[in-house]
Amino acid sequence: MSVHDLSAAARPNAPTTTYRYDEFDADFVRERVAEFREQVRRRLEGSLTEDEFRPFRLMNGLYLQLHAYMLRVAIPYGTLTARQMRCLADIADRWDRGYGHFTTRQNLQYNWPKLIDTPDILDALADVEMHAIQTSGNCIRNVTADHFAGVAADEIEDPRATAEFLRQWSSLHPEFSFLPRKFKIAVTGATHDRAAILAHDIGLRILKNDAGDIGYQVMVGGGLGRSPFIGKIIRDFLPRADLLAYLEAIMRVYNRYGRRDNKYKARIKILVHEKGIEAIRDAVEKEFASMDRSVFSHDPEEFTRIAAYFAPPPYESLPAVSATLRAARNDNPALDNFVAVNVSPHREPGYAIVTVSLKPIGGIPGDATSAQMRTLADASERFGFGELRVSHEQNIILPHVKQDDLPALWRILDAAGLATANAGLISDIISCPGLDYCSLATARSIPIAQEISKRFSDMSRQRRIGKLGVKISGCINACGHHHIGAIGILGLEKKGQESYQITLGGDPTFSAAIGEIVGPGVGAEQVPDVIEHLVDFYLAEREEKETFIDTWRRVGHARFKDALRREGEDGAYI
């Protein structure tokens, strides 16, 4: 197997549900930290200018934002151990301001590290088999996956083995370390897309063909930003044995033909859009056919070896329905509400998947204090085999909780301010850091998210509204995924003022769609009113069991737009 990896020969019998480093990994990461420590020393003494230092810091996940440096830590496919979460908390206390920000790429960011401390932070991460490599730069970034991987009731296969397989192949790949632009891959193995694969440069959907063989539907050319596109199918079914070779062919075509003269047109989505999916497919298939497959062939046991690291934990044999939980829910309306909203079906009888919302009413989406991180680490060990997940929706998942343990878990989360029952509801808002932190932003995101969540703070009202994805970006780079929000909000600068453009009808699932603009931008103070009016119109128009996106599709964009126009006759809206 030709793999440019950080984990070529990991310990075969590690008792864990996550991938583990071997000696090569540990030595490599330590060497990278030592190299960066020397580069930081040279920068601080002035022998490296900021321009000279920039490529070195980006290779180690260090950005220069609006007010300070920002360090982005890699969390491959969003999977964390309790030990790793505690380390993240310790770093937040020792070298930052006591919190971390979980991102839409299932990573974590520290917003206030001092440059002199960053090598020590990376050393601390290396102690728990973590790093910040390939979290920035024009390379293949952190491979993301369904945050319910391995436990979802609708899953065909755990996608984390594929994600790890691709991480090993792509890490430090000499041909793809300096691509025309950054490159993002997402994988799902379920019948419902919780990984937004059609909004990625490459999206992989694990499925079975008519013969029962496992393979992949391959999508290419998705992406958001200033030119949003939904990915297109380039292969309906790709056998697993061909995965690395076929993705290598895609990357070669992109590396060869992707534009380098204009960074705004350098993503593969632009190449697919300009050349057409048929031309790209022909080029990829030609490249694929010409490749020496022996270079990319791998012993099937290699994938099996990797997959073994994601074997199910030692579940107990339990009744499918917990009488203990039923009784507790009857006695405690708050617990009942939490279970109804934040708990999802598990593939194993008697267990549940718990989404811990990092979106308290009026809070900053995705932020967790060091104390909350430690609470989550402790809870994962007590109730879930020491495993946690980060979702691209900026929440934390406890994937292996007994139904019997849900009342005790809820009490712990509630005491830590982590029991907000809003997963998937209107206050579960995805938001980028915006102008409060980011040097690229043109408007604030966080205060808008906070005001919307306050406007809809009544949890019973949120439940009546139902599933509704609100996503906010503070600039056209779309880190808040606003294009694929049922309600999307884009903050822009207009004549020296912040102006917010509203879109409707975005969809991050297998029926993916880019939202449509509803009208001219509105001021920051108007955004909650506009959102509320849209929601009220939806509630008045919806039919039984319809979600917001269902009603929007049935009624039509024009009706929603007209509703805002009528309301705007007094100048309140558009």
C-alpha positions as CSV (number, residue, x, y, z in Angstrom):
1,M,0.0,0.0,0.0
2,S,1.4,3.4,-1.0
3,V,0.4,5.6,1.9
4,H,2.0,8.9,2.9
5,D,0.9,8.7,6.5
6,L,1.4,9.5,10.1
7,S,0.2,6.0,11.2
8,A,1.7,3.3,9.0
9,A,2.0,0.5,11.5
10,A,-0.1,1.3,14.5
11,R,-0.4,-1.2,17.3
12,P,-2.8,-3.9,16.2
13,N,-4.4,-4.7,19.5
14,A,-5.0,-1.3,21.1
15,P,-8.2,-1.6,23.2
16,T,-9.9,1.5,21.8
17,T,-12.6,2.7,19.5
18,T,-10.3,5.3,18.0
19,Y,-7.1,5.1,16.0
20,R,-3.8,5.2,17.9
21,Y,-0.3,6.4,17.2
22,D,2.7,4.2,16.8
23,E,6.3,5.1,17.4
24,F,6.7,6.6,13.9
25,D,3.8,8.9,14.5
26,A,5.0,10.0,17.9
27,D,8.6,10.6,16.7
28,F,7.4,12.5,13.6
29,V,5.1,14.8,15.5
30,R,7.8,15.6,18.1
31,E,10.2,16.4,15.4
32,R,7.7,18.7,13.7
33,V,7.2,20.5,17.1
34,A,11.0,20.9,17.5
35,E,11.3,22.3,14.0
36,F,8.6,24.8,14.7
37,R,10.0,25.8,18.1
38,E,13.2,26.8,16.3
39,Q,11.2,28.7,13.7
40,V,9.3,30.6,16.4
41,R,12.6,31.5,18.1
42,R,13.9,32.9,14.9
43,R,10.7,34.9,14.3
44,L,10.8,36.3,17.8
45,E,14.4,37.4,17.6
46,G,13.7,39.0,14.2
47,S,15.8,36.8,11.9
48,L,12.5,35.7,10.2
49,T,10.1,38.3,8.9
50,E,6.3,37.7,9.2
51,D,6.1,37.0,5.5
52,E,9.0,34.5,5.8
53,F,7.4,33.0,8.9
54,R,3.9,32.7,7.5
55,P,4.3,29.4,5.6
56,F,5.9,27.8,8.6
57,R,3.1,28.8,11.0
58,L,0.4,27.8,8.6
59,M,1.9,24.3,8.2
60,N,1.4,24.0,12.0
61,G,-2.1,25.3,12.1
62,L,-1.3,28.8,13.4
63,Y,-3.2,31.8,11.9
64,L,-2.8,35.5,12.5
65,Q,-6.3,36.8,13.1
66,L,-7.8,40.2,13.9
67,H,-6.5,40.6,17.4
68,A,-4.1,37.7,18.1
69,Y,-2.8,34.4,16.7
70,M,-5.3,31.5,16.4
71,L,-4.3,27.9,16.7
72,R,-6.4,25.2,14.9
73,V,-6.1,21.7,16.3
74,A,-6.8,18.7,14.1
75,I,-9.5,16.3,15.3
76,P,-9.6,13.6,12.6
77,Y,-13.2,12.8,11.7
78,G,-14.3,14.5,14.9
79,T,-13.4,11.7,17.2
80,L,-11.9,12.4,20.7
81,T,-10.9,10.4,23.8
82,A,-11.6,11.7,27.3
83,R,-7.9,12.1,27.8
84,Q,-7.6,14.2,24.7
85,M,-10.5,16.4,25.8
86,R,-8.9,17.0,29.1
87,C,-5.7,18.0,27.4
88,L,-7.7,20.5,25.3
89,A,-9.1,21.9,28.6
90,D,-5.7,22.1,30.2
91,I,-4.3,24.0,27.2
92,A,-7.2,26.5,27.3
93,D,-6.4,27.2,31.0
94,R,-2.7,27.3,30.7
95,W,-2.1,29.1,27.4
96,D,-5.4,30.7,26.3
97,R,-8.4,32.3,28.0
98,G,-10.1,29.2,29.5
99,Y,-12.2,28.1,26.5
100,G,-12.0,26.6,23.1
101,H,-14.1,27.0,19.9
102,F,-15.3,23.9,18.1
103,T,-15.6,24.4,14.3
104,T,-17.6,23.2,11.3
105,R,-14.6,21.1,10.3
106,Q,-14.9,19.1,13.6
107,N,-11.7,20.8,14.8
108,L,-11.0,23.0,17.8
109,Q,-9.6,26.6,17.7
110,Y,-7.8,28.6,20.4
111,N,-8.3,32.3,19.8
112,W,-5.7,33.9,22.1
113,P,-2.5,31.9,22.2
114,K,0.8,33.8,22.4
115,L,3.3,33.0,19.7
116,I,6.0,32.2,22.2
117,D,3.7,29.5,23.8
118,T,2.6,27.7,20.6
119,P,5.5,25.2,20.5
120,D,4.6,24.2,24.1
121,I,0.9,23.9,23.2
122,L,1.9,21.6,20.3
123,D,4.1,19.5,22.6
124,A,1.2,19.1,25.0
125,L,-1.0,18.0,22.1
126,A,1.6,15.5,21.1
127,D,1.4,14.0,24.6
128,V,-2.1,12.9,23.8
129,E,-1.6,11.9,20.1
130,M,-2.8,15.2,18.6
131,H,-1.4,17.9,16.4
132,A,-2.3,20.8,14.2
133,I,-0.8,19.6,10.9
134,Q,-2.8,20.2,7.7
135,T,-5.4,22.3,9.4
136,S,-4.4,25.2,7.1
137,G,-2.7,25.7,3.8
138,N,-3.3,24.5,0.3
139,C,-3.4,20.8,1.1
140,I,-5.9,18.1,1.9
141,R,-7.5,19.3,5.2
142,N,-8.9,17.3,8.1
143,V,-11.1,14.5,6.7
144,T,-14.6,14.8,8.2
145,A,-17.3,12.2,8.8
146,D,-20.8,11.6,10.2
147,H,-20.6,12.5,13.9
148,F,-22.9,9.5,14.6
149,A,-20.4,7.1,12.9
150,G,-20.4,3.6,14.2
151,V,-23.6,4.0,16.3
152,A,-26.3,5.4,14.0
153,A,-29.3,3.1,13.5
154,D,-29.4,4.0,9.7
155,E,-25.7,3.2,9.0
156,I,-24.5,0.9,6.3
157,E,-20.9,1.0,7.5
158,D,-18.8,3.0,9.9
159,P,-17.2,5.8,7.8
160,R,-14.3,6.4,10.2
161,A,-12.3,3.5,8.9
162,T,-12.5,5.1,5.4
163,A,-11.7,8.5,6.8
164,E,-8.6,7.2,8.6
165,F,-7.6,5.3,5.5
166,L,-7.7,8.6,3.6
167,R,-6.0,10.5,6.4
168,Q,-3.0,8.2,6.1
169,W,-2.9,8.5,2.4
170,S,-3.3,12.3,2.3
171,S,-1.1,13.3,5.3
172,L,2.1,14.9,4.0
173,H,1.5,13.5,0.5
174,P,4.4,15.0,-1.5
175,E,2.3,15.7,-4.7
176,F,-0.6,17.3,-2.8
177,S,1.1,19.4,-0.2
178,F,0.9,22.5,-2.4
179,L,-2.4,22.4,-4.3
180,P,-4.0,25.3,-6.1
181,R,-6.2,25.8,-3.0
182,K,-7.3,24.0,0.1
183,F,-9.1,20.7,-0.3
184,K,-11.8,19.1,1.8
185,I,-13.1,15.5,1.9
186,A,-16.1,14.2,3.8
187,V,-17.4,10.7,4.3
188,T,-20.8,9.2,5.3
189,G,-21.9,5.6,5.7
190,A,-25.6,6.2,6.5
191,T,-28.8,6.6,4.6
192,H,-29.1,10.1,6.0
193,D,-26.3,12.6,5.3
194,R,-25.1,14.2,8.6
195,A,-21.7,15.1,7.1
196,A,-22.8,17.5,4.3
197,I,-20.8,15.6,1.8
198,L,-22.2,17.5,-1.2
199,A,-20.7,20.7,0.1
200,H,-17.1,19.3,-0.1
201,D,-14.4,19.1,-2.8
202,I,-14.8,15.3,-2.6
203,G,-17.8,13.6,-0.9
204,L,-17.9,9.9,-0.4
205,R,-21.1,8.0,0.3
206,I,-20.6,4.4,1.4
207,L,-23.2,2.0,-0.1
208,K,-23.7,-1.5,-1.3
209,N,-24.2,-2.6,-4.9
210,D,-26.6,-5.2,-6.1
211,A,-24.1,-7.9,-5.4
212,G,-23.8,-6.8,-1.8
213,D,-20.3,-5.4,-2.2
214,I,-19.3,-2.3,-0.2
215,G,-18.1,0.7,-2.3
216,Y,-18.5,4.4,-2.7
217,Q,-20.5,6.9,-4.6
218,V,-18.1,9.6,-5.4
219,M,-19.1,13.3,-5.6
220,V,-16.7,16.1,-6.7
221,G,-16.8,19.9,-7.0
222,G,-18.9,20.9,-4.0
223,G,-18.0,23.9,-1.9
224,L,-19.3,27.1,-0.5
225,G,-17.6,30.5,-0.3
226,R,-18.1,33.3,-2.8
227,S,-19.0,30.8,-5.5
228,P,-21.2,28.0,-3.9
229,F,-21.7,24.8,-5.8
230,I,-23.3,21.4,-4.9
231,G,-21.1,18.4,-5.6
232,K,-21.7,16.3,-8.7
233,I,-21.6,12.5,-9.0
234,I,-18.4,11.5,-10.8
235,R,-18.7,7.7,-10.1
236,D,-21.9,6.0,-9.1
237,F,-20.1,3.0,-7.6
238,L,-16.4,2.7,-6.9
239,P,-15.1,-0.6,-5.4
240,R,-13.2,-0.2,-2.2
241,A,-10.0,-1.6,-3.7
242,D,-9.9,1.3,-6.1
243,L,-10.5,4.1,-3.6
244,L,-7.0,5.4,-3.2
245,A,-6.1,5.2,-6.9
246,Y,-9.3,6.9,-8.0
247,L,-9.0,9.7,-5.5
248,E,-5.3,10.1,-6.5
249,A,-6.5,10.4,-10.1
250,I,-9.0,13.2,-9.1
251,M,-6.2,15.0,-7.2
252,R,-3.8,14.7,-10.1
253,V,-6.4,16.2,-12.5
254,Y,-7.1,19.0,-10.1
255,N,-3.4,19.7,-9.4
256,R,-2.7,19.8,-13.1
257,Y,-5.6,21.9,-14.3
258,G,-6.7,23.9,-11.2
259,R,-6.1,27.6,-11.6
260,R,-3.2,29.1,-9.7
261,D,-3.5,32.6,-11.1
262,N,-6.6,33.6,-9.1
263,K,-7.2,32.2,-5.6
264,Y,-10.9,33.0,-6.0
265,K,-11.1,30.6,-8.9
266,A,-8.6,28.0,-7.7
267,R,-11.0,25.5,-6.0
268,I,-11.9,22.3,-7.8
269,K,-15.5,23.4,-7.8
270,I,-14.6,26.1,-10.3
271,L,-12.7,23.6,-12.5
272,V,-15.8,21.3,-12.5
273,H,-18.1,24.3,-13.2
274,E,-16.0,25.7,-16.0
275,K,-15.1,22.4,-17.7
276,G,-18.3,20.5,-16.9
277,I,-18.6,17.3,-15.0
278,E,-18.4,15.2,-18.1
279,A,-15.0,16.6,-19.1
280,I,-13.7,16.2,-15.6
281,R,-15.0,12.7,-15.4
282,D,-13.3,11.8,-18.7
283,A,-10.0,13.3,-17.5
284,V,-10.2,11.4,-14.2
285,E,-11.1,8.1,-15.8
286,K,-8.3,8.5,-18.3
287,E,-5.8,9.2,-15.6
288,F,-7.2,6.4,-13.5
289,A,-6.9,3.9,-16.4
290,S,-3.3,5.0,-17.1
291,M,-2.1,4.5,-13.5
292,D,0.1,1.7,-12.4
293,R,-2.5,0.1,-10.0
294,S,0.2,-2.0,-8.3
295,V,1.5,1.3,-6.7
296,F,-1.9,1.9,-5.2
297,S,-3.1,-1.7,-4.6
298,H,-3.3,-2.6,-1.0
299,D,-3.8,-5.8,0.9
300,P,-7.5,-6.0,1.9
301,E,-6.2,-6.9,5.4
302,E,-4.8,-3.3,5.7
303,F,-8.3,-1.8,5.6
304,T,-9.5,-4.5,7.9
305,R,-6.6,-3.7,10.3
306,I,-7.6,0.0,10.3
307,A,-11.3,-0.8,10.7
308,A,-10.5,-3.0,13.7
309,Y,-9.6,0.2,15.7
310,F,-13.2,1.2,15.3
311,A,-14.7,-2.0,16.5
312,P,-17.8,-1.5,18.8
313,P,-17.1,-1.2,22.5
314,P,-18.2,-4.0,24.9
315,Y,-21.9,-3.2,25.0
316,E,-24.1,-4.9,27.5
317,S,-27.2,-6.9,26.5
318,L,-30.0,-4.5,27.4
319,P,-33.8,-4.2,26.8
320,A,-34.6,-2.1,23.9
321,V,-36.7,0.3,26.1
322,S,-35.6,1.5,29.5
323,A,-38.2,1.4,32.2
324,T,-35.9,3.5,34.4
325,L,-35.7,6.2,31.7
326,R,-39.5,6.2,31.1
327,A,-40.2,6.7,34.8
328,A,-37.7,9.5,35.1
329,R,-39.1,11.3,32.0
330,N,-42.6,11.1,33.5
331,D,-41.3,12.8,36.7
332,N,-39.1,15.4,35.1
333,P,-40.4,17.5,32.2
334,A,-37.0,19.1,31.6
335,L,-35.4,15.7,31.2
336,D,-38.3,14.6,29.0
337,N,-37.7,17.6,26.7
338,F,-33.9,16.9,26.6
339,V,-34.4,13.3,25.6
340,A,-37.0,14.1,23.0
341,V,-34.8,16.7,21.3
342,N,-31.1,15.8,22.0
343,V,-31.2,12.0,22.1
344,S,-31.1,9.9,18.9
345,P,-31.7,6.2,18.2
346,H,-28.7,3.9,18.6
347,R,-28.1,0.8,16.7
348,E,-27.5,-1.2,19.9
349,P,-30.7,-2.0,21.9
350,G,-30.8,-0.1,25.2
351,Y,-28.3,2.6,24.2
352,A,-28.7,6.1,23.0
353,I,-26.7,8.8,21.1
354,V,-26.6,12.1,23.0
355,T,-26.0,15.5,21.4
356,V,-24.6,18.0,23.9
357,S,-25.5,21.4,22.6
358,L,-22.8,24.1,22.7
359,K,-25.5,26.6,21.9
360,P,-27.0,27.9,25.2
361,I,-29.5,30.7,24.8
362,G,-27.5,33.9,24.3
363,G,-24.3,32.0,24.2
364,I,-21.5,31.9,21.6
365,P,-22.1,28.9,19.2
366,G,-19.4,26.3,19.4
367,D,-17.6,27.6,22.5
368,A,-16.9,25.4,25.5
369,T,-15.1,26.4,28.7
370,S,-12.3,24.3,30.1
371,A,-14.6,23.3,33.0
372,Q,-17.2,22.1,30.5
373,M,-14.6,20.2,28.5
374,R,-13.6,18.4,31.7
375,T,-17.2,17.7,32.5
376,L,-17.7,16.1,29.1
377,A,-14.5,14.1,29.4
378,D,-15.7,12.8,32.8
379,A,-19.1,12.0,31.5
380,S,-17.8,10.1,28.5
381,E,-15.8,7.9,30.8
382,R,-18.6,7.3,33.2
383,F,-21.3,6.8,30.6
384,G,-19.7,6.2,27.2
385,F,-16.4,4.2,27.1
386,G,-14.4,7.4,27.1
387,E,-15.3,8.5,23.6
388,L,-16.6,11.8,22.3
389,R,-17.4,13.3,18.9
390,V,-17.3,16.8,17.5
391,S,-20.1,17.5,15.0
392,H,-19.8,19.9,12.0
393,E,-22.7,21.6,13.6
394,Q,-20.4,22.7,16.5
395,N,-21.8,20.4,19.1
396,I,-20.4,17.5,21.1
397,I,-21.7,13.9,20.8
398,L,-21.6,11.2,23.5
399,P,-22.2,8.2,21.3
400,H,-22.5,5.2,23.7
401,V,-24.9,6.1,26.5
402,K,-27.1,3.6,28.2
403,Q,-30.7,4.7,28.3
404,D,-30.7,3.8,32.0
405,D,-27.9,6.4,32.5
406,L,-29.6,9.3,30.7
407,P,-31.2,10.8,33.9
408,A,-27.8,10.9,35.7
409,L,-26.1,12.2,32.6
410,W,-28.7,14.9,32.2
411,R,-28.2,16.1,35.8
412,I,-24.4,16.4,35.3
413,L,-24.9,18.3,32.0
414,D,-27.5,20.6,33.5
415,A,-25.2,21.5,36.4
416,A,-22.5,22.4,33.8
417,G,-24.8,24.5,31.6
418,L,-24.7,21.8,28.9
419,A,-28.3,20.6,28.9
420,T,-29.8,23.0,26.4
421,A,-32.5,20.9,24.6
422,N,-32.2,22.6,21.2
423,A,-30.3,20.1,18.9
424,G,-31.5,20.8,15.4
425,L,-33.9,23.6,16.5
426,I,-33.8,27.2,15.6
427,S,-31.4,28.2,18.4
428,D,-28.9,25.5,17.4
429,I,-27.2,28.0,15.2
430,I,-24.0,27.4,13.2
431,S,-21.9,30.5,13.3
432,C,-18.4,31.5,12.3
433,P,-16.4,33.8,14.7
434,G,-17.0,36.7,12.4
435,L,-15.7,40.2,12.9
436,D,-15.1,39.6,16.6
437,Y,-12.1,37.5,15.7
438,C,-11.5,37.0,12.0
439,S,-9.4,39.3,9.9
440,L,-11.3,38.2,6.8
441,A,-14.7,39.0,8.2
442,T,-16.8,41.9,7.0
443,A,-19.5,41.7,9.7
444,R,-20.2,40.2,13.1
445,S,-21.7,36.8,13.4
446,I,-21.7,35.9,17.1
447,P,-24.0,38.8,18.2
448,I,-26.5,38.0,15.5
449,A,-26.6,34.4,16.6
450,Q,-27.0,35.4,20.2
451,E,-29.9,37.8,19.5
452,I,-31.8,35.2,17.4
453,S,-31.4,32.6,20.1
454,K,-32.7,35.1,22.7
455,R,-35.7,35.9,20.5
456,F,-36.6,32.3,20.4
457,S,-35.6,31.4,24.0
458,D,-39.0,29.8,24.8
459,M,-38.1,26.1,24.3
460,S,-41.7,25.0,23.9
461,R,-42.0,27.5,21.0
462,Q,-38.8,26.1,19.5
463,R,-40.3,22.6,19.6
464,R,-43.5,23.9,17.9
465,I,-41.4,25.3,15.1
466,G,-39.5,22.0,14.7
467,K,-36.3,21.3,12.8
468,L,-34.9,24.5,11.3
469,G,-31.2,25.0,10.5
470,V,-30.0,28.6,10.8
471,K,-26.4,29.2,9.7
472,I,-24.5,32.5,9.8
473,S,-21.3,33.6,8.1
474,G,-19.5,36.9,8.7
475,C,-18.1,37.1,5.2
476,I,-18.4,35.5,1.7
477,N,-15.9,32.8,2.7
478,A,-19.0,31.0,4.3
479,C,-17.3,29.3,7.2
480,G,-20.7,29.3,8.9
481,H,-22.2,27.3,5.9
482,H,-24.9,29.9,5.4
483,H,-25.5,28.8,1.8
484,I,-26.9,25.4,3.0
485,G,-29.0,26.7,5.9
486,A,-32.7,26.5,5.7
487,I,-32.3,30.1,6.8
488,G,-28.9,31.5,5.8
489,I,-27.5,34.8,7.0
490,L,-24.5,36.4,5.4
491,G,-22.9,39.5,6.9
492,L,-21.4,42.0,4.5
493,E,-20.0,45.5,4.7
494,K,-22.1,48.1,2.8
495,K,-21.2,51.8,2.8
496,G,-19.4,51.4,6.1
497,Q,-22.3,49.6,7.8
498,E,-22.9,45.9,8.5
499,S,-25.6,44.5,6.2
500,Y,-27.1,41.0,6.4
501,Q,-28.3,39.1,3.4
502,I,-30.9,36.4,4.1
503,T,-31.3,33.2,2.0
504,L,-33.9,30.5,2.2
505,G,-34.0,26.9,1.1
506,G,-30.4,25.8,1.7
507,D,-30.0,22.1,2.4
508,P,-26.9,20.2,3.6
509,T,-28.3,16.6,3.1
510,F,-28.4,14.2,0.1
511,S,-31.0,16.6,-1.4
512,A,-28.5,19.4,-1.1
513,A,-29.4,22.9,-2.3
514,I,-27.9,26.4,-2.2
515,G,-30.3,28.9,-0.5
516,E,-32.0,31.6,-2.6
517,I,-31.6,35.3,-1.7
518,V,-34.8,36.7,-0.2
519,G,-34.1,40.4,-0.8
520,P,-31.8,43.3,-0.1
521,G,-29.6,43.2,3.0
522,V,-31.0,44.4,6.4
523,G,-29.2,46.0,9.4
524,A,-28.1,44.0,12.3
525,E,-30.9,45.2,14.5
526,Q,-33.5,44.0,12.0
527,V,-32.2,40.4,11.5
528,P,-34.1,38.9,14.5
529,D,-37.3,40.6,13.3
530,V,-36.9,39.3,9.8
531,I,-36.2,35.7,11.0
532,E,-39.2,35.9,13.3
533,H,-41.5,37.0,10.5
534,L,-40.3,34.2,8.2
535,V,-40.9,31.7,11.0
536,D,-44.4,33.1,11.6
537,F,-45.2,32.9,7.9
538,Y,-44.0,29.3,7.9
539,L,-46.1,28.3,10.9
540,A,-49.2,29.9,9.3
541,E,-48.6,28.0,6.0
542,R,-47.3,24.6,7.0
543,E,-49.1,21.4,6.7
544,E,-49.0,18.6,9.2
545,K,-45.5,17.4,10.1
546,E,-43.8,19.7,7.6
547,T,-40.5,21.2,8.5
548,F,-39.5,24.7,7.4
549,I,-37.7,23.5,4.4
550,D,-40.7,21.3,3.4
551,T,-43.0,24.2,3.5
552,W,-40.6,26.5,1.7
553,R,-40.4,23.9,-1.1
554,R,-44.1,23.4,-1.3
555,V,-45.2,27.0,-1.1
556,G,-42.3,28.4,-3.1
557,H,-39.6,31.1,-2.5
558,A,-41.7,33.8,-4.0
559,R,-44.4,33.5,-1.4
560,F,-41.9,33.9,1.5
561,K,-40.3,36.8,-0.3
562,D,-43.7,38.5,-0.9
563,A,-44.6,38.0,2.8
564,L,-41.5,40.1,3.8
565,R,-42.3,42.7,1.1
566,R,-45.8,43.2,2.5
567,E,-44.5,43.5,6.0
568,G,-41.9,45.9,4.7
569,E,-44.4,48.5,3.5
570,D,-43.8,50.4,6.8
571,G,-40.1,50.2,6.2
572,A,-39.5,47.5,8.8
573,Y,-38.1,44.9,6.4
574,I,-37.1,44.7,2.7
